[in-house]
Amino acid sequence: RSLTLPIEPASAQAAEVGRSNIAVTGEPWSLPSAAIVIDPYHLNRYSIADLRMDPRIVGIIHKATQGQTFEDPKYQSRHAEAIAAGYLWGAYHLGTRGHIKEQVEYFLHFAKLSSSELIALDLEERPDGMTLQEAVEFARLINKKTGRYPLIYGGKRILNQKLSANGVAILNKCKL
């Protein structure tokens, strides 16, 4: 059985969650033994029944918030459904420029993550996207409030650009 969802796996590393140590390059979701974690948001259509059609799907990292004002309208219901169905869960915040402390507070308040659920920061190449220094501050504040560092994900180009810069030692503590 196979299922084609309008959702791409969150990252190559996330595709390995809970499975054997597979060398992941290219399209890890195409490997029959790869565990898959998806990263939907409200415009992606899927159901738990859809996910069950592919036993490699083990978890979901769902968009929770963006900036200081956007809450994904599907987040809460999908969170409850995924946990009830036994999937691993995480939430991501799409970072925007400015007001980083407020973004952290907003994200944590809305996402309501347990200590076993993943925290992630989505860095996108967009005009209003979070700067490198803002991502550092976001990670520092998340750690201060939760004792954990967020997973950081985004496109290969933006991650290479952001993480190759000097002065980002704190981001070395974040999984990619």
C-alpha positions in Angstrom: 0.0 0.0 0.0 1.1 3.5 -0.6 -0.3 6.9 0.0 0.4 10.2 -1.6 -0.2 13.1 0.7 0.0 16.8 -0.2 2.5 17.0 2.6 6.3 16.6 2.5 8.3 15.1 5.4 9.5 17.7 7.8 13.2 16.9 7.3 15.6 14.2 6.5 16.5 13.8 10.1 12.9 13.8 11.2 12.3 11.0 8.7 14.5 8.8 10.8 12.5 9.2 14.1 11.9 5.9 15.8 13.5 3.7 13.2 16.9 2.1 12.4 19.9 4.3 11.6 19.4 4.8 7.9 21.8 6.9 5.9 19.4 9.5 4.6 20.1 11.5 1.5 17.9 12.9 -1.3 14.4 11.7 -0.8 14.3 9.7 2.5 10.6 9.3 2.4 11.0 7.0 -0.7 12.9 4.4 1.4 10.6 1.5 2.3 12.1 1.3 5.8 12.2 5.0 6.6 10.0 6.4 9.4 8.2 9.5 8.2 7.2 12.6 10.1 5.0 15.0 8.2 4.7 18.8 8.7 1.2 19.9 7.8 -0.6 23.2 8.3 -4.3 24.1 8.0 -4.4 24.1 4.2 -3.2 20.5 3.9 -6.0 18.0 3.8 -5.5 14.7 5.5 -7.2 12.4 8.0 -5.8 10.0 10.6 -7.3 7.2 8.3 -5.1 8.6 5.5 -2.0 8.5 7.6 -2.7 4.9 8.7 -2.5 3.8 5.1 1.3 4.3 5.3 2.7 2.5 8.4 6.0 4.4 8.0 4.3 7.6 9.2 5.1 7.8 12.9 4.6 11.5 13.7 3.4 14.9 12.9 5.1 18.3 13.4 2.1 20.7 12.9 2.2 24.4 12.3 0.9 26.1 15.5 1.6 29.8 15.1 3.2 32.4 12.9 4.5 35.7 14.2 2.5 37.1 17.0 -1.0 36.9 15.5 -1.6 33.7 13.5 -2.9 30.5 15.1 -3.4 27.5 12.8 -7.1 26.8 13.0 -6.6 23.0 12.5 -3.9 22.7 15.1 -5.9 21.9 18.3 -8.2 19.3 16.7 -5.4 17.6 14.8 -3.3 17.5 18.0 -6.0 15.7 19.9 -6.7 13.3 17.0 -3.0 12.5 16.5 -2.3 11.8 20.2 -5.5 9.6 20.4 -4.2 7.6 17.4 -0.8 7.1 18.9 1.3 9.3 16.7 4.3 11.3 18.0 3.5 15.0 18.0 5.3 18.3 17.7 4.5 21.9 16.9 6.3 24.4 14.8 6.3 28.2 14.9 6.9 30.0 11.6 9.3 32.8 12.8 8.9 36.3 11.6 11.0 39.4 12.2 10.7 41.3 15.5 9.1 40.8 18.9 10.8 37.5 19.5 9.9 37.3 23.2 6.3 37.8 22.3 6.5 35.2 19.6 7.9 32.6 22.0 5.2 33.4 24.6 2.5 33.3 21.9 3.7 30.0 20.5 4.1 28.2 23.9 0.7 29.5 25.1 -1.1 28.3 22.0 0.8 25.0 21.3 0.3 23.7 24.9 3.0 21.0 24.3 3.8 18.3 26.9 7.4 17.6 27.8 7.4 14.7 25.4 6.2 16.7 22.4 8.7 18.3 20.0 9.2 22.1 19.7 10.3 23.4 16.3 11.2 26.7 14.7 10.6 27.0 11.0 13.0 29.4 9.3 11.8 30.4 5.9 13.3 32.6 3.2 10.7 35.3 3.1 10.7 39.1 3.4 9.3 39.0 6.9 11.4 36.0 7.9 13.2 35.8 11.2 16.9 36.9 11.1 19.7 34.7 12.3 20.1 36.7 15.5 16.3 36.5 16.1 16.5 32.7 15.7 19.3 32.6 18.3 17.1 34.6 20.7 14.1 32.4 20.0 16.1 29.3 20.8 17.5 30.9 23.9 14.1 31.9 25.2 12.5 28.5 24.4 15.3 26.9 26.3 14.9 29.3 29.2 11.1 28.6 29.4 11.1 24.8 28.7 14.6 23.5 29.4 14.8 22.3 25.8 16.1 23.7 22.5 13.8 23.7 19.5 14.4 21.6 16.4 15.2 24.1 13.6 14.0 23.3 10.1 13.6 25.0 6.8 14.9 24.8 3.2 18.4 23.6 2.6 19.5 26.9 1.2 18.2 29.0 4.2 19.6 26.5 6.7 23.0 26.5 5.1 23.0 30.3 4.9 21.8 30.9 8.5 23.9 28.2 10.1 27.2 28.9 8.3 27.4 32.4 9.9 29.5 33.1 12.9 28.2 33.7 16.3 25.4 31.1 16.4 26.8 28.7 19.0 23.5 28.4 20.7 22.0 27.0 17.4 24.5 24.2 17.6 22.4 22.9 20.5 19.3 22.7 18.3 18.6 19.7 16.1 18.2 20.3 12.4 
